């Protein structure tokens, strides 16, 4: 790339201010028979009621969820409970197997590691990345790259980031890498492996030409909330897609998580939830814009479970509703799955959460494992 174009690219990819929401004509776009790339977007704690609330909240500023041509539902139960937690839920997506609640990338009864879709695609030559609004060792990102009996083993999970050559990570949790109780400095270890390490919310000085892997820590611990102004997820998703496309001619796998939808529901905080859903909606739009232009990218959007038992109750106004939470925990409600791109039709119907893993492999035409 010519150097004089780089500032322009940085501005366009880093910009996260509100943009005019234009309809993407998904039906009119023709794409390849098989995807080269997969973008899996997970709204932690997001189920149908949360998407419904987002659609009504956005009103005339239409939700991107209304644009998807293929929709299904998954059953989120874990190995040992009708109601899953995020660790077992994400492990089901990542490995294609049910596991016990709180387990990260391991399977019952003896907690043997399972190979994740991210690890498998990395081993076959695809580029891989994760962009999240939580810390790196948190349950969902951890389940794609780590193998531990308990999600609470955060420092041990951080060690697993050295074992799989992830191409890029954007999210919080720097303290688990350079301010550890065992005094091991994993940032130095990552640099020894060739990683560019950056801190903060700026995309400047990242190897956007694809020349090196990187980790951008957006916070020492957990990132701030969308209701307090955090807004890096949409721009970071665009940046990660463009970067990963340059890292491998074979294609890429990118997992993006709207992590704090779940936290807002645990807190029964409607204002927080509205902001997180709006941020995630904008992020999904960025993924679809990339896929519509690229034409060889499969986009899958789902939640790992429902949280809060959200109900949309009527008010005195026919154009408004009152979001009411029934509980502060997860529930066993079915979770919608939205898909666009090559082989998106595979994601219609009702199926187990583990089938998302197998449908991704089928879309890529990977050999049976």
N, C-alpha and C positions, 0 to 999 in steps of 0.2 A: 504493500500500500504506500502511496506517496505521502510523505510526511505532512504536506500542507493540508491534506484532507483529514488528518487525525483529530484536530480540535473540533471539527464539525461532527465527526462520528461520536466523539466523547459527549458532546452536548446533546446530540439526538438520543443516544442510548441512556444517558444518565438522567435526563429530564423526567421528573415524576410529577410535574404540575398537571392540573386538570386539563384535559384535552376535549375537543368536541367529539362526542360519541356518535360515530357514523356506523350505520348498519353494514355488516359484512355479509355479502351475498354468498353464503356458504354453498347454496345449491348450484350456483352457476360455475363453480370452480372444478376443473377436472384435475385429478391427481394420479400419481403412479399406482400400480396395482398393489405393491408392497411398500410399507414405509421404510425409510432409512433411519428415521428419528422417531423417538417416542418422548412426549412430554406428559408426565403423570402429575396432575395437580390435585393435592389433597387438602380439602377444607376440614381441618381437625374438628370433630364434633358437629359437623354440618350434615343435616338431613333435609328432607323435603320441606319441613316447616321453615327452616332457616332460608332456603332458596325462595320460598313463597314470600316471606317477609321482605327479602331483598328486592324481589320483583315489584312489590307494592310500594316500598320505600322509594325506589328510583322513579316510579311513575312514568312520565313521558320520556325521561332519560333512560331508555329501555335497557333492561338487564341483558347481559350477554348470554345468560342461561336460556333465554327465549329463542336463541338463534340455532341451537344444536339440532342436527338432523336425526341423531340416534340417541335414545334414552333407555336405560334399563334400571334395575334395582338389585342391590346385593344384600345378602343376609350376613349380618356382621358378627354373629356369635363366635366366641372363642372356643378353644378345646374344652375348657372346664366350666363355662358359664354362658348363659344366654346373652348376658351383657358383657361386651368386651371392653378392654382398656386400649389405649393407643398403642402400646407395645405389641400386644397380640394382634390387634387390627392391622398395623403396618407390616408385621411379620407375615401375615396372610397374603398381603399384596406382594411383598418382596420375595417370598419363598414358595408360595403355593401350598402351604400346609397350615393347619390350625396349630396353635400353641397355647400354653397356659397364660393367663393374665400376668402381666409384669415381665414376661420373658422377652428377650431381645435376640432375634435371629437364631434361636435354638428350639429344638423340638422335644416333646415329651416321649417317653418317660424319663430319659436319661440325659436330657439337655445337650444332645449332639448338635453341632452347628449345621445349619442349612445354607446352601449357596444361594445368594440373593440374585435377583434379576440384574442388579447393578454390577455385582461381581462377575456374573456370567458374561454379560455384554462387554465388560472391560476386558475379560480374558479372551474374547473373540475379536477384539480390535476396535470396538466402539469407544468413543469418548463418553465420559460420565460426569455428572455434576448434581449438586443440590443447592437450592435456594430456599431459605426458611425464615420465619419470624420468631424462632425460638433459639436456644443454644444448640451447638453441634451434638452434645451427648443426649439431647432430649429424645423421647421415645421414638417418634416417627423417623427423623433422619438416622438415628442410631440403628433402627431395624433394617436399613438398607446396606449397612457397612460394618456392623459390629455383631458379636456373638457372645452374649452374657446371660446368666441365669436371671438377673434382676436388673430392671431399668434404673434402679437407684445407684448402681455401680458406675457413676458418671466418670470418675477418673480412669477406671479400667476401660470404659467405652471409648474415651478419648485416645487411649493407646491403640485401639483398633483402627483409627484413622491413618496410622502408619503402615498398615498391613495391606490395604487395597489402594492402588494408585489412582484415586479420585482426581479428576482433572480440575474441578473448581468447586469451591464451597463459599456461599455467602450467607452469613447468619451470625448469631451471637455465640457467647461461651468462651471467650479468649482465656478466662481464668483457668479453665480445665486443661489448658495447654502450656501456660507459662507461670502459673501461681499455684502449683500443686502441692499437696501435703507431702508427697514423696520427693519433692525438690527436683524431679526430672523436668527439664525444659523441652517440651515437645515442639515448641516453635523452632528451636535450634535444630532439632532432629528433622523437621519438615524442610527447613532451609537446606540441610545437608542432602536431602533427596531432590533438591532443585525447585522447591516451591517458592513462589513470591508471596510473602506474608504482608498484608496491609491491615490497618485498623481505621475504623470510622465509617462514614457514609459516602465518601467520595470514591468514584470509580477511576479517578486519575491514578496514573502510575501502575495500573494493572496491565499484564501482558495481553492486551486485547487482540494482538495479531496471532494469538495461539501458540506463541513460541515457548511458553512455560506453563506449568500448572500453578494455581494460586488459591489462597484462602483469604477472604476478606471478612474480618471479624467486625461486625456492626455494633457490638457491645461487649463489655467485659463479662456480663452475666446474661440476663435475658433482655432482648430489645424492648424498647418502649411500646406503648399501645398506639393503635391507629387513631383512637379518639384523642390522644395527646400529640398527634402530629407525625407519627412514624409513617413513612410513605415510600420506602425504598423497594418494596416487593415488585411492583409492576416494571419499573425500569431495570431492576436487577434480572428479572426474567428475560426481558428482551436482550440484555447484554449477554447473559449466559447462553442463550440460543445462538447468537451470532458468534460468540467465542467458541463454543463447542463444535459448531459447524466447521470451523477452521482447524480444529484439533485432529479430526479424523475424516478421511474421505469415505469411510464406511458408514458413518453416521454417529448418532449420539443418543444417550438416555439421560433425561433430566427429570429429577423429582423436585417439585415446588410445593411447599406447604404454607397455607394460611394457618399458622399454628395457634393463633390466639382467639379464633372463633370459639374454640373449646373453653378457653379461660374465661371469656366473657359470659358464656353460658353457666359455667360453674359459679360465677359470681352473680348470676341472674341480673346482669347489667345490660339493659336494652340499648343504651347509648353506645356502650362499648361494642356490643354485637353489631349494631348498625354500621359503625365505622369499619369494623373488621370485614363484614360482608361486602361493603362498598369497595374496600381495598382489594379483596379477593376477586370481586367481579372485574375490576380494572386489570388485575393480573391475568385472569383467564382471557380477557380481550387481547392482551398483548401476545399471549401464546397463540391464539387463533389468527391474529394478524400475521405472525411469523409463518404459521402453517399454511395460510392461504397464499402467501407469496412463494413459499418454498415448494409446496405441492407434493412433498414426499415425507410429511410429518404427521404422525398419528397423535392427536391430543385426547387425553382421557381425564375427566374431572369427576371426583367423587369425594365422599367423606369416609372416615374410618369407622364412625359410629355416630349416633345421635347423642346430644348432650342437652340437658335442661328440661326435656319434655315440653318444648315450646308449643304454645297454642296461640292461634290468631283469633282473638275474641272481638266481637263487634263493639262499636262505640255508638254514640248518638249521631255521628256523621257516617253516611254511606260510603264516603271516600277514604275512611280511616279505619284503623284497627288498633287493638291493644294487645301487644305481645305479652303473654303471661307464661311464666315458667312454672312447671309442676314440681320439679325436683332440682337439686343442685348437682346431680350426678348424671352418669350416662344412662341411656335406656336401650332397649333391644329393637327399636323401630327399624324397618327397612330403610336403606340409604340409596338415593338415586345415583346413577352413573351416566355421565354425558360423554359422547364421543364424536369426533370429527376427523376426517382424513382417511387415508388408505386402510381398508379393513375395519372401519368404524362400526359396520353393521354387526360385528361379532359381539358387541357390548349391549345389544338389545336383549330384553327378557329379564327373568328373575333367576338369580344364581347365587352360589356361595361367594363370599369375599375372596376365597382362595382362587376362584376361577379367573379373577382379573389377571393374576400371574400367567395362567395358562393361555388366556386370550391374547396377552401381549406376545407371548412366545409364538402362538399360532399366527398372529399378524406378521411377525418377522420371518415366519417359516423356519424357525430354529429346529434342529433335530431333537427328537425325544430324549429326555434325560432320565 
